[in-house]
């Protein structure tokens, strides 16, 4: 589940509607997302002077994220196709 959640996590702040990633780039920051099957990690890389402004946005991304149904469907299809390919590789 963490892999699904982090993969679908949008880095566009909910309240501050700027195009993808522009909010963090504007502040010279980078939000790194990674996940395994059981854990997920977010790392914020930014200058100290911008931390107080960026941290609430990162919190908002975690707490108030929206996962649109069509994006979840696409993600599920992609993961099913990846699984089928990997299973075929194992059988061959």
C-alpha positions, 0 to 999 in steps of 0.5 A: 500500500505505501508504494501505491500511496507514494506513487500516486501522491501529487506534489502539487499543494492542495491549497496553492494551485501551481502547476506540477512541482513548480511550488517546490522548484520556485523555492529551490526545493526538491521533494523526493518520494520513495516506497517499498511494499511495506514502507514509504519515505518523503524527503524534503531538500530545501534551504533553511530559510524556506523550511518554515514555508515548505513544511506545512505544504509537505504536511498538507500533501500527506494529510490532505492528498486526493487520489483521483479514481482514474489515476488509481485505475491507471496505476492498477492496470500498469501494476497488473501488466508489470506483474504479468510480464514478470510472471512470464519471465519467471516461467520462461 
